[in-house]
Amino acid sequence: MHEALEEFGFRRAASAVWAIVEEANKYVERARPWKQTPEERERSLATLVRACRALAVQLEPFLPTAAARVATAVAGDRLPAPAPLFPRLGD
Amino acid sequence: MYITTTVPYVNARPHLGFALEIVQGDVLARHHRRRGEPVRFQTGTDDNSLKNVLAAEAEGVPVRELVDRNAAAFEALREPLNLSFDTFIRTSH
């Protein structure tokens, strides 16, 4: 991301951030936490929470408010009750 | 790190093209601040242009009034676009 921004590659930098999301999505499909034992599921979800934390950090320059909401949603040892990051259009 | 945008003429209210430019500047500013680098991110308006005068004449208002109003609209982008510019300069001030 830093390399991309050094040469004003905004799209490339944003793609680097989005790669975290894509990897996490693939991970969910591969791991299928809903079919795992509770112990396996615990590990998978912990990995995904770490991915969301990384996303919150990397997203900050592009979407500071949304990044802060992501950070809040995955903060702490016990996560707060989930809330939608973005309201639906029309709500 | 010194980051600036173009200073747009204020013959009209801001358009989407300038939003892209200033958001890109904001991304750079936030990125470098986060890395602990000293950053000065500056934007503003060019209040002195024939286009501004012609727009004021077309509207039938004093140039100062049109320029002040549109410059304020540019500065007010800070809220909806969540911008972090450090200074906003106007070429008439």
N, CA and C atoms of all chains as a GROMACS GRO file, in nm:
protein
  552
    1MET      N    1   0.083  -0.120   0.000
    1MET     CA    2   0.000   0.000   0.000
    1MET      C    3   0.087   0.126   0.000
    2HIS      N    4   0.191   0.124   0.085
    2HIS     CA    5   0.280   0.241   0.089
    2HIS      C    6   0.347   0.261  -0.047
    3GLU      N    7   0.395   0.150  -0.105
    3GLU     CA    8   0.460   0.159  -0.237
    3GLU      C    9   0.366   0.219  -0.340
    4ALA      N   10   0.242   0.172  -0.339
    4ALA     CA   11   0.144   0.220  -0.437
    4ALA      C   12   0.121   0.370  -0.418
    5LEU      N   13   0.107   0.413  -0.292
    5LEU     CA   14   0.078   0.555  -0.268
    5LEU      C   15   0.198   0.643  -0.297
    6GLU      N   16   0.319   0.586  -0.283
    6GLU     CA   17   0.438   0.664  -0.315
    6GLU      C   18   0.436   0.710  -0.460
    7GLU      N   19   0.372   0.631  -0.546
    7GLU     CA   20   0.364   0.673  -0.687
    7GLU      C   21   0.220   0.709  -0.725
    8PHE      N   22   0.142   0.751  -0.626
    8PHE     CA   23   0.005   0.800  -0.647
    8PHE      C   24  -0.084   0.692  -0.709
    9GLY      N   25  -0.055   0.567  -0.678
    9GLY     CA   26  -0.137   0.457  -0.730
    9GLY      C   27  -0.253   0.429  -0.637
   10PHE      N   28  -0.352   0.517  -0.640
   10PHE     CA   29  -0.463   0.505  -0.544
   10PHE      C   30  -0.542   0.377  -0.564
   11ARG      N   31  -0.562   0.341  -0.691
   11ARG     CA   32  -0.638   0.217  -0.716
   11ARG      C   33  -0.560   0.096  -0.667
   12ARG      N   34  -0.430   0.098  -0.691
   12ARG     CA   35  -0.348  -0.015  -0.648
   12ARG      C   36  -0.346  -0.023  -0.494
   13ALA      N   37  -0.339   0.092  -0.429
   13ALA     CA   38  -0.340   0.094  -0.282
   13ALA      C   39  -0.474   0.043  -0.228
   14ALA      N   40  -0.583   0.086  -0.292
   14ALA     CA   41  -0.715   0.041  -0.247
   14ALA      C   42  -0.730  -0.109  -0.271
   15SER      N   43  -0.672  -0.159  -0.381
   15SER     CA   44  -0.678  -0.303  -0.408
   15SER      C   45  -0.604  -0.382  -0.302
   16ALA      N   46  -0.494  -0.326  -0.254
   16ALA     CA   47  -0.417  -0.394  -0.150
   16ALA      C   48  -0.501  -0.406  -0.023
   17VAL      N   49  -0.579  -0.303   0.007
   17VAL     CA   50  -0.668  -0.310   0.123
   17VAL      C   51  -0.776  -0.415   0.099
   18TRP      N   52  -0.832  -0.413  -0.021
   18TRP     CA   53  -0.942  -0.504  -0.052
   18TRP      C   54  -0.895  -0.649  -0.055
   19ALA      N   55  -0.767  -0.670  -0.082
   19ALA     CA   56  -0.712  -0.806  -0.084
   19ALA      C   57  -0.733  -0.875   0.051
   20ILE      N   58  -0.730  -0.796   0.160
   20ILE     CA   59  -0.754  -0.853   0.294
   20ILE      C   60  -0.895  -0.911   0.299
   21VAL      N   61  -0.991  -0.835   0.244
   21VAL     CA   62  -1.131  -0.880   0.245
   21VAL      C   63  -1.146  -1.006   0.160
   22GLU      N   64  -1.083  -1.006   0.044
   22GLU     CA   65  -1.095  -1.122  -0.046
   22GLU      C   66  -1.035  -1.247   0.018
   23GLU      N   67  -0.919  -1.230   0.080
   23GLU     CA   68  -0.856  -1.344   0.146
   23GLU      C   69  -0.945  -1.397   0.259
   24ALA      N   70  -1.001  -1.304   0.335
   24ALA     CA   71  -1.087  -1.345   0.447
   24ALA      C   72  -1.211  -1.418   0.396
   25ASN      N   73  -1.267  -1.369   0.284
   25ASN     CA   74  -1.383  -1.436   0.225
   25ASN      C   75  -1.347  -1.578   0.181
   26LYS      N   76  -1.232  -1.592   0.115
   26LYS     CA   77  -1.188  -1.725   0.072
   26LYS      C   78  -1.168  -1.815   0.193
   27TYR      N   79  -1.112  -1.757   0.298
   27TYR     CA   80  -1.087  -1.834   0.420
   27TYR      C   81  -1.218  -1.889   0.477
   28VAL      N   82  -1.321  -1.805   0.479
   28VAL     CA   83  -1.451  -1.851   0.531
   28VAL      C   84  -1.503  -1.967   0.447
   29GLU      N   85  -1.492  -1.952   0.315
   29GLU     CA   86  -1.544  -2.058   0.227
   29GLU      C   87  -1.466  -2.187   0.244
   30ARG      N   88  -1.336  -2.174   0.266
   30ARG     CA   89  -1.252  -2.293   0.283
   30ARG      C   90  -1.278  -2.359   0.418
   31ALA      N   91  -1.279  -2.276   0.522
   31ALA     CA   92  -1.287  -2.330   0.659
   31ALA      C   93  -1.429  -2.376   0.694
   32ARG      N   94  -1.530  -2.310   0.634
   32ARG     CA   95  -1.671  -2.341   0.665
   32ARG      C   96  -1.694  -2.353   0.816
   33PRO      N   97  -1.678  -2.243   0.886
   33PRO     CA   98  -1.685  -2.247   1.034
   33PRO      C   99  -1.816  -2.309   1.086
   34TRP      N  100  -1.924  -2.293   1.008
   34TRP     CA  101  -2.053  -2.347   1.052
   34TRP      C  102  -2.054  -2.500   1.054
   35LYS      N  103  -1.955  -2.563   0.992
   35LYS     CA  104  -1.948  -2.709   0.994
   35LYS      C  105  -1.836  -2.759   1.085
   36GLN      N  106  -1.765  -2.667   1.149
   36GLN     CA  107  -1.650  -2.707   1.230
   36GLN      C  108  -1.691  -2.743   1.372
   37THR      N  109  -1.599  -2.814   1.441
   37THR     CA  110  -1.620  -2.837   1.583
   37THR      C  111  -1.605  -2.703   1.655
   38PRO      N  112  -1.659  -2.690   1.776
   38PRO     CA  113  -1.648  -2.562   1.848
   38PRO      C  114  -1.504  -2.514   1.861
   39GLU      N  115  -1.409  -2.605   1.884
   39GLU     CA  116  -1.269  -2.564   1.900
   39GLU      C  117  -1.215  -2.509   1.768
   40GLU      N  118  -1.244  -2.581   1.658
   40GLU     CA  119  -1.198  -2.534   1.526
   40GLU      C  120  -1.261  -2.399   1.492
   41ARG      N  121  -1.387  -2.391   1.525
   41ARG     CA  122  -1.461  -2.268   1.492
   41ARG      C  123  -1.400  -2.149   1.568
   42GLU      N  124  -1.368  -2.173   1.693
   42GLU     CA  125  -1.306  -2.068   1.775
   42GLU      C  126  -1.180  -2.013   1.705
   43ARG      N  127  -1.097  -2.107   1.656
   43ARG     CA  128  -0.973  -2.065   1.588
   43ARG      C  129  -1.003  -1.991   1.459
   44SER      N  130  -1.098  -2.041   1.381
   44SER     CA  131  -1.130  -1.976   1.253
   44SER      C  132  -1.182  -1.835   1.277
   45LEU      N  133  -1.272  -1.822   1.374
   45LEU     CA  134  -1.330  -1.690   1.399
   45LEU      C  135  -1.224  -1.593   1.452
   46ALA      N  136  -1.131  -1.646   1.531
   46ALA     CA  137  -1.023  -1.560   1.581
   46ALA      C  138  -0.939  -1.510   1.464
   47THR      N  139  -0.912  -1.598   1.369
   47THR     CA  140  -0.836  -1.557   1.250
   47THR      C  141  -0.911  -1.448   1.174
   48LEU      N  142  -1.043  -1.464   1.162
   48LEU     CA  143  -1.122  -1.367   1.088
   48LEU      C  144  -1.130  -1.233   1.161
   49VAL      N  145  -1.136  -1.238   1.293
   49VAL     CA  146  -1.136  -1.113   1.370
   49VAL      C  147  -1.003  -1.040   1.349
   50ARG      N  148  -0.894  -1.118   1.346
   50ARG     CA  149  -0.763  -1.054   1.320
   50ARG      C  150  -0.761  -0.991   1.182
   51ALA      N  151  -0.821  -1.057   1.085
   51ALA     CA  152  -0.827  -1.000   0.949
   51ALA      C  153  -0.905  -0.868   0.951
   52CYS      N  154  -1.015  -0.866   1.026
   52CYS     CA  155  -1.094  -0.742   1.034
   52CYS      C  156  -1.015  -0.631   1.103
   53ARG      N  157  -0.935  -0.668   1.202
   53ARG     CA  158  -0.853  -0.565   1.269
   53ARG      C  159  -0.750  -0.508   1.171
   54ALA      N  160  -0.689  -0.597   1.092
   54ALA     CA  161  -0.593  -0.551   0.991
   54ALA      C  162  -0.663  -0.462   0.890
   55LEU      N  163  -0.784  -0.500   0.853
   55LEU     CA  164  -0.861  -0.420   0.757
   55LEU      C  165  -0.888  -0.280   0.814
   56ALA      N  166  -0.927  -0.273   0.940
   56ALA     CA  167  -0.956  -0.144   1.002
   56ALA      C  168  -0.834  -0.052   0.995
   57VAL      N  169  -0.716  -0.108   1.018
   57VAL     CA  170  -0.593  -0.028   1.015
   57VAL      C  171  -0.566   0.021   0.873
   58GLN      N  172  -0.575  -0.070   0.778
   58GLN     CA  173  -0.537  -0.036   0.640
   58GLN      C  174  -0.641   0.053   0.572
   59LEU      N  175  -0.763   0.047   0.618
   59LEU     CA  176  -0.871   0.122   0.554
   59LEU      C  177  -0.870   0.270   0.596
   60GLU      N  178  -0.803   0.298   0.705
   60GLU     CA  179  -0.815   0.430   0.768
   60GLU      C  180  -0.790   0.548   0.673
   61PRO      N  181  -0.684   0.546   0.591
   61PRO     CA  182  -0.663   0.662   0.504
   61PRO      C  183  -0.776   0.684   0.403
   62PHE      N  184  -0.841   0.577   0.362
   62PHE     CA  185  -0.944   0.589   0.259
   62PHE      C  186  -1.081   0.622   0.318
   63LEU      N  187  -1.119   0.550   0.422
   63LEU     CA  188  -1.252   0.567   0.481
   63LEU      C  189  -1.237   0.575   0.633
   64PRO      N  190  -1.193   0.691   0.681
   64PRO     CA  191  -1.159   0.700   0.825
   64PRO      C  192  -1.275   0.666   0.917
   65THR      N  193  -1.396   0.711   0.885
   65THR     CA  194  -1.509   0.685   0.974
   65THR      C  195  -1.547   0.538   0.972
   66ALA      N  196  -1.555   0.480   0.852
   66ALA     CA  197  -1.588   0.338   0.841
   66ALA      C  198  -1.480   0.254   0.908
   67ALA      N  199  -1.353   0.292   0.892
   67ALA     CA  200  -1.244   0.217   0.953
   67ALA      C  201  -1.257   0.219   1.105
   68ALA      N  202  -1.297   0.333   1.160
   68ALA     CA  203  -1.315   0.343   1.305
   68ALA      C  204  -1.430   0.252   1.350
   69ARG      N  205  -1.535   0.245   1.268
   69ARG     CA  206  -1.648   0.157   1.303
   69ARG      C  207  -1.605   0.010   1.300
   70VAL      N  208  -1.524  -0.026   1.199
   70VAL     CA  209  -1.473  -0.164   1.193
   70VAL      C  210  -1.389  -0.192   1.318
   71ALA      N  211  -1.302  -0.098   1.351
   71ALA     CA  212  -1.214  -0.117   1.467
   71ALA      C  213  -1.296  -0.138   1.595
   72THR      N  214  -1.400  -0.058   1.611
   72THR     CA  215  -1.486  -0.071   1.729
   72THR      C  216  -1.556  -0.207   1.732
   73ALA      N  217  -1.599  -0.252   1.612
   73ALA     CA  218  -1.676  -0.376   1.605
   73ALA      C  219  -1.591  -0.498   1.642
   74VAL      N  220  -1.459  -0.488   1.627
   74VAL     CA  221  -1.374  -0.605   1.654
   74VAL      C  222  -1.274  -0.576   1.768
   75ALA      N  223  -1.312  -0.481   1.855
   75ALA     CA  224  -1.223  -0.444   1.964
   75ALA      C  225  -1.246  -0.533   2.086
   76GLY      N  226  -1.139  -0.563   2.156
   76GLY     CA  227  -1.150  -0.629   2.285
   76GLY      C  228  -1.151  -0.781   2.276
   77ASP      N  229  -1.146  -0.847   2.393
   77ASP     CA  230  -1.145  -0.993   2.398
   77ASP      C  231  -1.284  -1.049   2.371
   78ARG      N  232  -1.384  -0.981   2.425
   78ARG     CA  233  -1.523  -1.018   2.394
   78ARG      C  234  -1.578  -0.911   2.303
   79LEU      N  235  -1.617  -0.950   2.183
   79LEU     CA  236  -1.661  -0.850   2.086
   79LEU      C  237  -1.797  -0.793   2.127
   80PRO      N  238  -1.817  -0.663   2.099
   80PRO     CA  239  -1.948  -0.604   2.126
   80PRO      C  240  -2.053  -0.664   2.034
   81ALA      N  241  -2.179  -0.643   2.066
   81ALA     CA  242  -2.288  -0.692   1.981
   81ALA      C  243  -2.273  -0.633   1.841
   82PRO      N  244  -2.287  -0.715   1.739
   82PRO     CA  245  -2.265  -0.665   1.603
   82PRO      C  246  -2.372  -0.566   1.561
   83ALA      N  247  -2.328  -0.466   1.484
   83ALA     CA  248  -2.421  -0.368   1.427
   83ALA      C  249  -2.379  -0.347   1.282
   84PRO      N  250  -2.475  -0.315   1.194
   84PRO     CA  251  -2.439  -0.292   1.054
   84PRO      C  252  -2.342  -0.175   1.040
   85LEU      N  253  -2.240  -0.190   0.956
   85LEU     CA  254  -2.143  -0.083   0.936
   85LEU      C  255  -2.203   0.033   0.859
   86PHE      N  256  -2.283  -0.002   0.760
   86PHE     CA  257  -2.347   0.101   0.678
   86PHE      C  258  -2.498   0.077   0.680
   87PRO      N  259  -2.576   0.184   0.700
   87PRO     CA  260  -2.721   0.165   0.691
   87PRO      C  261  -2.759   0.132   0.547
   88ARG      N  262  -2.866   0.057   0.529
   88ARG     CA  263  -2.916   0.031   0.394
   88ARG      C  264  -2.963   0.161   0.332
   89LEU      N  265  -2.942   0.175   0.202
   89LEU     CA  266  -2.996   0.291   0.131
   89LEU      C  267  -3.147   0.292   0.149
   90GLY      N  268  -3.201   0.407   0.185
   90GLY     CA  269  -3.345   0.416   0.199
   90GLY      C  270  -3.389   0.407   0.344
   91ASP      N  271  -3.303   0.355   0.431
   91ASP     CA  272  -3.338   0.348   0.573
   91ASP      C  273  -3.332   0.487   0.636
   92MET      N  274   0.621   1.627   0.474
   92MET     CA  275   0.542   1.600   0.352
   92MET      C  276   0.442   1.713   0.333
   93TYR      N  277   0.454   1.778   0.220
   93TYR     CA  278   0.365   1.891   0.189
   93TYR      C  279   0.271   1.848   0.077
   94ILE      N  280   0.143   1.849   0.103
   94ILE     CA  281   0.043   1.804   0.006
   94ILE      C  282  -0.050   1.921  -0.025
   95THR      N  283  -0.063   1.948  -0.153
   95THR     CA  284  -0.157   2.052  -0.193
   95THR      C  285  -0.248   2.000  -0.303
   96THR      N  286  -0.360   2.065  -0.319
   96THR     CA  287  -0.447   2.040  -0.434
   96THR      C  288  -0.434   2.160  -0.527
   97THR      N  289  -0.492   2.152  -0.646
   97THR     CA  290  -0.511   2.273  -0.723
   97THR      C  291  -0.602   2.364  -0.642
   98VAL      N  292  -0.593   2.496  -0.667
   98VAL     CA  293  -0.690   2.585  -0.604
   98VAL      C  294  -0.793   2.619  -0.712
   99PRO      N  295  -0.913   2.562  -0.699
   99PRO     CA  296  -1.011   2.582  -0.806
   99PRO      C  297  -1.066   2.724  -0.810
  100TYR      N  298  -1.104   2.766  -0.931
  100TYR     CA  299  -1.183   2.889  -0.943
  100TYR      C  300  -1.315   2.868  -0.874
  101VAL      N  301  -1.374   2.977  -0.826
  101VAL     CA  302  -1.499   2.963  -0.752
  101VAL      C  303  -1.615   3.026  -0.829
  102ASN      N  304  -1.611   3.007  -0.961
  102ASN     CA  305  -1.722   3.060  -1.041
  102ASN      C  306  -1.849   2.977  -1.023
  103ALA      N  307  -1.835   2.857  -0.967
  103ALA     CA  308  -1.952   2.773  -0.942
  103ALA      C  309  -1.926   2.693  -0.814
  104ARG      N  310  -2.030   2.620  -0.773
  104ARG     CA  311  -2.014   2.536  -0.656
  104ARG      C  312  -1.925   2.418  -0.691
  105PRO      N  313  -1.871   2.348  -0.589
  105PRO     CA  314  -1.778   2.236  -0.618
  105PRO      C  315  -1.848   2.128  -0.701
  106HIS      N  316  -1.770   2.064  -0.789
  106HIS     CA  317  -1.825   1.952  -0.865
  106HIS      C  318  -1.748   1.824  -0.828
  107LEU      N  319  -1.798   1.713  -0.880
  107LEU     CA  320  -1.747   1.583  -0.838
  107LEU      C  321  -1.599   1.564  -0.870
  108GLY      N  322  -1.555   1.621  -0.980
  108GLY     CA  323  -1.414   1.606  -1.019
  108GLY      C  324  -1.321   1.658  -0.911
  109PHE      N  325  -1.358   1.769  -0.850
  109PHE     CA  326  -1.271   1.823  -0.745
  109PHE      C  327  -1.280   1.737  -0.619
  110ALA      N  328  -1.396   1.677  -0.595
  110ALA     CA  329  -1.408   1.588  -0.479
  110ALA      C  330  -1.306   1.475  -0.490
  111LEU      N  331  -1.291   1.418  -0.610
  111LEU     CA  332  -1.193   1.310  -0.629
  111LEU      C  333  -1.053   1.359  -0.592
  112GLU      N  334  -1.017   1.477  -0.645
  112GLU     CA  335  -0.882   1.527  -0.621
  112GLU      C  336  -0.856   1.550  -0.472
  113ILE      N  337  -0.952   1.611  -0.405
  113ILE     CA  338  -0.926   1.647  -0.266
  113ILE      C  339  -0.930   1.523  -0.175
  114VAL      N  340  -1.012   1.425  -0.212
  114VAL     CA  341  -1.014   1.300  -0.134
  114VAL      C  342  -0.882   1.225  -0.153
  115GLN      N  343  -0.827   1.228  -0.273
  115GLN     CA  344  -0.697   1.165  -0.295
  115GLN      C  345  -0.589   1.234  -0.211
  116GLY      N  346  -0.595   1.367  -0.207
  116GLY     CA  347  -0.500   1.440  -0.121
  116GLY      C  348  -0.517   1.399   0.025
  117ASP      N  349  -0.642   1.380   0.064
  117ASP     CA  350  -0.672   1.342   0.203
  117ASP      C  351  -0.617   1.203   0.235
  118VAL      N  352  -0.629   1.111   0.139
  118VAL     CA  353  -0.575   0.976   0.158
  118VAL      C  354  -0.424   0.984   0.183
  119LEU      N  355  -0.356   1.063   0.100
  119LEU     CA  356  -0.210   1.077   0.116
  119LEU      C  357  -0.177   1.138   0.251
  120ALA      N  358  -0.250   1.243   0.289
  120ALA     CA  359  -0.223   1.310   0.416
  120ALA      C  360  -0.240   1.214   0.533
  121ARG      N  361  -0.351   1.141   0.534
  121ARG     CA  362  -0.377   1.047   0.644
  121ARG      C  363  -0.274   0.935   0.647
  122HIS      N  364  -0.240   0.887   0.528
  122HIS     CA  365  -0.143   0.778   0.520
  122HIS      C  366  -0.008   0.821   0.579
  123HIS      N  367   0.039   0.937   0.541
  123HIS     CA  368   0.172   0.981   0.588
  123HIS      C  369   0.169   1.022   0.735
  124ARG      N  370   0.060   1.082   0.780
  124ARG     CA  371   0.048   1.114   0.923
  124ARG      C  372   0.055   0.987   1.006
  125ARG      N  373  -0.015   0.885   0.956
  125ARG     CA  374  -0.020   0.759   1.030
  125ARG      C  375   0.117   0.695   1.042
  126ARG      N  376   0.202   0.722   0.944
  126ARG     CA  377   0.339   0.671   0.949
  126ARG      C  378   0.428   0.759   1.036
  127GLY      N  379   0.369   0.860   1.098
  127GLY     CA  380   0.444   0.944   1.190
  127GLY      C  381   0.521   1.055   1.121
  128GLU      N  382   0.497   1.076   0.993
  128GLU     CA  383   0.568   1.182   0.921
  128GLU      C  384   0.495   1.315   0.944
  129PRO      N  385   0.571   1.424   0.957
  129PRO     CA  386   0.505   1.554   0.965
  129PRO      C  387   0.439   1.585   0.831
  130VAL      N  388   0.313   1.625   0.835
  130VAL     CA  389   0.235   1.648   0.712
  130VAL      C  390   0.171   1.784   0.719
  131ARG      N  391   0.177   1.856   0.609
  131ARG     CA  392   0.095   1.977   0.595
  131ARG      C  393   0.012   1.958   0.469
  132PHE      N  394  -0.118   1.954   0.488
  132PHE     CA  395  -0.212   1.931   0.379
  132PHE      C  396  -0.289   2.060   0.359
  133GLN      N  397  -0.270   2.120   0.242
  133GLN     CA  398  -0.328   2.251   0.217
  133GLN      C  399  -0.416   2.248   0.092
  134THR      N  400  -0.529   2.314   0.102
  134THR     CA  401  -0.614   2.334  -0.015
  134THR      C  402  -0.667   2.476  -0.007
  135GLY      N  403  -0.758   2.511  -0.096
  135GLY     CA  404  -0.811   2.647  -0.095
  135GLY      C  405  -0.879   2.679  -0.225
  136THR      N  406  -0.897   2.809  -0.248
  136THR     CA  407  -0.966   2.852  -0.370
  136THR      C  408  -0.890   2.965  -0.436
  137ASP      N  409  -0.903   2.972  -0.570
  137ASP     CA  410  -0.850   3.086  -0.645
  137ASP      C  411  -0.964   3.182  -0.670
  138ASP      N  412  -0.962   3.290  -0.592
  138ASP     CA  413  -1.075   3.385  -0.597
  138ASP      C  414  -1.060   3.487  -0.710
  139ASN      N  415  -0.942   3.491  -0.773
  139ASN     CA  416  -0.916   3.594  -0.874
  139ASN      C  417  -0.916   3.532  -1.014
  140SER      N  418  -1.028   3.542  -1.080
  140SER     CA  419  -1.029   3.493  -1.219
  140SER      C  420  -1.141   3.561  -1.295
  141LEU      N  421  -1.121   3.573  -1.425
  141LEU     CA  422  -1.223   3.632  -1.511
  141LEU      C  423  -1.353   3.551  -1.503
  142LYS      N  424  -1.336   3.416  -1.494
  142LYS     CA  425  -1.455   3.331  -1.486
  142LYS      C  426  -1.542   3.367  -1.365
  143ASN      N  427  -1.476   3.400  -1.253
  143ASN     CA  428  -1.552   3.438  -1.133
  143ASN      C  429  -1.631   3.567  -1.159
  144VAL      N  430  -1.565   3.662  -1.226
  144VAL     CA  431  -1.629   3.791  -1.254
  144VAL      C  432  -1.748   3.771  -1.348
  145LEU      N  433  -1.727   3.690  -1.451
  145LEU     CA  434  -1.835   3.666  -1.549
  145LEU      C  435  -1.953   3.595  -1.483
  146ALA      N  436  -1.923   3.499  -1.394
  146ALA     CA  437  -2.031   3.427  -1.325
  146ALA      C  438  -2.110   3.522  -1.237
  147ALA      N  439  -2.041   3.614  -1.170
  147ALA     CA  440  -2.110   3.712  -1.084
  147ALA      C  441  -2.197   3.804  -1.168
  148GLU      N  442  -2.144   3.848  -1.283
  148GLU     CA  443  -2.222   3.936  -1.371
  148GLU      C  444  -2.347   3.864  -1.421
  149ALA      N  445  -2.329   3.738  -1.461
  149ALA     CA  446  -2.442   3.661  -1.512
  149ALA      C  447  -2.550   3.646  -1.406
  150GLU      N  448  -2.507   3.641  -1.280
  150GLU     CA  449  -2.602   3.622  -1.171
  150GLU      C  450  -2.656   3.756  -1.119
  151GLY      N  451  -2.586   3.862  -1.158
  151GLY     CA  452  -2.625   3.995  -1.112
  151GLY      C  453  -2.593   4.021  -0.966
  152VAL      N  454  -2.485   3.962  -0.916
  152VAL     CA  455  -2.444   3.987  -0.777
  152VAL      C  456  -2.300   4.039  -0.777
  153PRO      N  457  -2.261   4.111  -0.670
  153PRO     CA  458  -2.123   4.158  -0.662
  153PRO      C  459  -2.024   4.040  -0.664
  154VAL      N  460  -1.907   4.060  -0.725
  154VAL     CA  461  -1.808   3.953  -0.737
  154VAL      C  462  -1.771   3.899  -0.598
  155ARG      N  463  -1.751   3.990  -0.504
  155ARG     CA  464  -1.712   3.949  -0.369
  155ARG      C  465  -1.814   3.852  -0.308
  156GLU      N  466  -1.940   3.884  -0.331
  156GLU     CA  467  -2.047   3.801  -0.275
  156GLU      C  468  -2.045   3.660  -0.334
  157LEU      N  469  -2.032   3.653  -0.467
  157LEU     CA  470  -2.030   3.521  -0.533
  157LEU      C  471  -1.907   3.440  -0.491
  158VAL      N  472  -1.794   3.510  -0.485
  158VAL     CA  473  -1.669   3.443  -0.450
  158VAL      C  474  -1.674   3.392  -0.306
  159ASP      N  475  -1.724   3.475  -0.216
  159ASP     CA  476  -1.733   3.434  -0.075
  159ASP      C  477  -1.826   3.314  -0.060
  160ARG      N  478  -1.937   3.318  -0.128
  160ARG     CA  479  -2.037   3.212  -0.115
  160ARG      C  480  -1.982   3.079  -0.167
  161ASN      N  481  -1.920   3.084  -0.287
  161ASN     CA  482  -1.871   2.959  -0.344
  161ASN      C  483  -1.746   2.908  -0.271
  162ALA      N  484  -1.662   2.999  -0.227
  162ALA     CA  485  -1.544   2.956  -0.152
  162ALA      C  486  -1.588   2.887  -0.023
  163ALA      N  487  -1.693   2.939   0.040
  163ALA     CA  488  -1.746   2.876   0.162
  163ALA      C  489  -1.796   2.736   0.132
  164ALA      N  490  -1.856   2.719   0.013
  164ALA     CA  491  -1.906   2.585  -0.025
  164ALA      C  492  -1.789   2.487  -0.041
  165PHE      N  493  -1.677   2.536  -0.093
  165PHE     CA  494  -1.559   2.449  -0.106
  165PHE      C  495  -1.504   2.412   0.031
  166GLU      N  496  -1.493   2.512   0.117
  166GLU     CA  497  -1.438   2.485   0.251
  166GLU      C  498  -1.529   2.389   0.328
  167ALA      N  499  -1.660   2.400   0.302
  167ALA     CA  500  -1.757   2.316   0.374
  167ALA      C  501  -1.753   2.170   0.330
  168LEU      N  502  -1.672   2.139   0.226
  168LEU     CA  503  -1.656   1.998   0.188
  168LEU      C  504  -1.592   1.918   0.300
  169ARG      N  505  -1.527   1.988   0.392
  169ARG     CA  506  -1.459   1.920   0.501
  169ARG      C  507  -1.550   1.821   0.574
  170GLU      N  508  -1.673   1.866   0.601
  170GLU     CA  509  -1.765   1.780   0.678
  170GLU      C  510  -1.810   1.657   0.600
  171PRO      N  511  -1.882   1.677   0.486
  171PRO     CA  512  -1.937   1.558   0.419
  171PRO      C  513  -1.829   1.464   0.366
  172LEU      N  514  -1.713   1.517   0.327
  172LEU     CA  515  -1.608   1.430   0.273
  172LEU      C  516  -1.508   1.390   0.382
  173ASN      N  517  -1.531   1.438   0.504
  173ASN     CA  518  -1.445   1.402   0.617
  173ASN      C  519  -1.297   1.430   0.585
  174LEU      N  520  -1.269   1.553   0.545
  174LEU     CA  521  -1.134   1.589   0.501
  174LEU      C  522  -1.050   1.636   0.620
  175SER      N  523  -0.920   1.622   0.606
  175SER     CA  524  -0.830   1.654   0.718
  175SER      C  525  -0.728   1.761   0.678
  176PHE      N  526  -0.768   1.850   0.586
  176PHE     CA  527  -0.670   1.953   0.547
  176PHE      C  528  -0.636   2.042   0.665
  177ASP      N  529  -0.507   2.085   0.670
  177ASP     CA  530  -0.459   2.166   0.781
  177ASP      C  531  -0.487   2.313   0.758
  178THR      N  532  -0.479   2.355   0.633
  178THR     CA  533  -0.504   2.497   0.602
  178THR      C  534  -0.587   2.508   0.476
  179PHE      N  535  -0.669   2.611   0.474
  179PHE     CA  536  -0.752   2.642   0.357
  179PHE      C  537  -0.719   2.786   0.320
  180ILE      N  538  -0.653   2.804   0.206
  180ILE     CA  539  -0.611   2.940   0.168
  180ILE      C  540  -0.702   2.994   0.058
  181ARG      N  541  -0.718   3.127   0.060
  181ARG     CA  542  -0.794   3.191  -0.048
  181ARG      C  543  -0.705   3.298  -0.107
  182THR      N  544  -0.698   3.303  -0.240
  182THR     CA  545  -0.604   3.394  -0.305
  182THR      C  546  -0.645   3.540  -0.289
  183SER      N  547  -0.764   3.567  -0.236
  183SER     CA  548  -0.804   3.706  -0.214
  183SER      C  549  -0.782   3.747  -0.067
  184HIS      N  550  -0.732   3.656   0.014
  184HIS     CA  551  -0.712   3.691   0.156
  184HIS      C  552  -0.564   3.702   0.190
   0.00000   0.00000   0.00000
